[in-house]
Amino acid sequence: MLPLSLILNMNKRLLPLFALTLTILAVGCRNQPKSSADAHIQVVMKKYTIEPAVIHVKANQTTELEVSTADVQHGFDVPDLKIKEPVRSGQPAIVTLKNPPKGEYKVVCGIICGPHHDDMEAKLVVE
């Protein structure tokens, strides 16, 4: 069995490390600010599709698209709305549509991702 003085000494050296660990956890777990968007839609890009293939949003509201990739880097591009957003693995991109004009818009992958890159298309429908 270890002497009490040795145990107390070890605890004094570990206390700052323990406090630092708790601080890191507290900062990392704090609440993220709530979005002011009226709607939130998840979009997944992967070789060689965009899901959902048709994204429906309302013209009179703010919509957040959370765009992620299931494999390699892609680009979420809506040329007619001048949206060009890179989407990296493990880092979803948030695309905010604020009162977009009504219409149908082509969504494409803006970063070459393989031999069927040109087949990656979806449609954004603003109603």
C-alpha positions as CSV (number, residue, x, y, z in Angstrom):
1,M,0.0,0.0,0.0
2,L,1.3,3.5,-0.9
3,P,1.9,6.0,1.9
4,L,-0.8,8.7,2.3
5,S,1.7,11.5,1.6
6,L,2.5,10.0,-1.8
7,I,-1.1,9.6,-2.7
8,L,-1.9,13.2,-1.8
9,N,1.1,14.4,-3.8
10,M,0.0,12.5,-6.9
11,N,-3.5,13.9,-6.6
12,K,-2.1,17.5,-6.4
13,R,-0.3,16.9,-9.7
14,L,-3.3,15.4,-11.4
15,L,-5.7,18.1,-10.3
16,P,-4.7,20.7,-12.9
17,L,-5.0,18.1,-15.6
18,F,-8.4,17.1,-14.4
19,A,-9.5,20.7,-14.3
20,L,-8.3,21.3,-17.8
21,T,-10.2,18.2,-19.1
22,L,-13.4,19.4,-17.5
23,T,-13.0,22.9,-19.0
24,I,-12.4,21.5,-22.5
25,L,-15.5,19.3,-22.1
26,A,-17.6,22.2,-20.8
27,V,-16.6,24.4,-23.8
28,G,-17.2,21.7,-26.3
29,C,-20.6,20.7,-24.9
30,R,-22.1,24.2,-24.6
31,N,-25.3,24.9,-26.5
32,Q,-25.0,26.1,-30.0
33,P,-27.1,29.1,-30.9
34,K,-30.5,28.2,-32.3
35,S,-31.1,28.9,-35.9
36,S,-33.6,31.5,-36.9
37,A,-34.5,29.5,-40.0
38,D,-38.1,28.5,-40.6
39,A,-37.1,25.2,-42.1
40,H,-34.1,22.9,-42.0
41,I,-33.4,20.3,-44.7
42,Q,-30.6,17.7,-44.8
43,V,-29.0,17.1,-48.2
44,V,-26.4,14.3,-48.7
45,M,-24.0,14.3,-51.7
46,K,-22.2,11.1,-52.6
47,K,-20.8,9.5,-55.8
48,Y,-22.8,10.2,-57.9
49,T,-26.1,11.4,-56.5
50,I,-27.6,14.3,-54.5
51,E,-30.3,13.2,-52.0
52,P,-33.1,14.3,-52.0
53,A,-33.1,14.6,-55.8
54,V,-35.8,17.2,-55.5
55,I,-35.5,19.8,-52.7
56,H,-38.7,21.7,-51.9
57,V,-38.6,25.0,-50.1
58,K,-41.0,27.9,-49.6
59,A,-40.4,31.3,-51.2
60,N,-41.7,33.3,-48.2
61,Q,-39.4,31.8,-45.6
62,T,-35.8,31.2,-44.6
63,T,-34.6,27.7,-45.1
64,E,-31.3,26.2,-44.0
65,L,-29.9,23.4,-46.1
66,E,-27.4,21.2,-44.1
67,V,-25.3,19.7,-46.9
68,S,-23.0,16.8,-46.1
69,T,-21.0,14.3,-48.1
70,A,-21.0,10.6,-47.6
71,D,-17.6,10.1,-49.3
72,V,-15.3,12.6,-51.0
73,Q,-15.4,16.5,-51.3
74,H,-18.2,17.8,-53.4
75,G,-19.5,21.3,-54.3
76,F,-23.1,22.3,-53.7
77,D,-23.8,24.7,-56.6
78,V,-27.0,26.4,-57.7
79,P,-25.7,28.6,-60.5
80,D,-29.0,30.6,-61.1
81,L,-29.0,31.6,-57.4
82,K,-25.2,32.2,-57.4
83,I,-24.7,29.5,-54.7
84,K,-21.3,27.8,-54.7
85,E,-20.5,26.0,-51.5
86,P,-17.7,23.4,-51.0
87,V,-18.8,20.4,-48.9
88,R,-16.0,18.6,-47.1
89,S,-16.2,15.2,-45.4
90,G,-17.0,15.6,-41.7
91,Q,-17.8,19.3,-42.1
92,P,-21.4,19.8,-43.3
93,A,-22.0,23.1,-45.1
94,I,-25.0,25.3,-44.1
95,V,-26.6,27.0,-47.1
96,T,-29.2,29.6,-46.0
97,L,-31.9,30.5,-48.5
98,K,-33.6,33.8,-47.4
99,N,-36.9,34.3,-49.3
100,P,-35.6,32.8,-52.5
101,P,-37.6,33.7,-55.7
102,K,-40.1,31.1,-56.9
103,G,-38.9,28.8,-59.6
104,E,-37.0,25.6,-60.3
105,Y,-33.3,25.6,-60.1
106,K,-30.7,23.1,-61.2
107,V,-28.3,21.8,-58.4
108,V,-25.0,20.4,-59.5
109,C,-21.7,19.2,-58.0
110,G,-19.2,22.0,-58.5
111,I,-16.1,20.0,-57.6
112,I,-14.9,17.2,-59.9
113,C,-15.4,14.0,-57.8
114,G,-14.9,11.2,-60.3
115,P,-15.8,9.8,-63.7
116,H,-19.6,10.3,-63.3
117,H,-19.3,13.8,-61.8
118,D,-21.4,15.3,-64.6
119,D,-24.3,13.1,-63.6
120,M,-24.6,14.6,-60.1
121,E,-27.8,16.7,-60.4
122,A,-30.8,17.6,-58.3
123,K,-33.5,20.2,-58.5
124,L,-34.3,23.0,-56.0
125,V,-38.1,23.8,-56.2
126,V,-39.1,27.1,-54.6
127,E,-42.9,27.3,-54.2
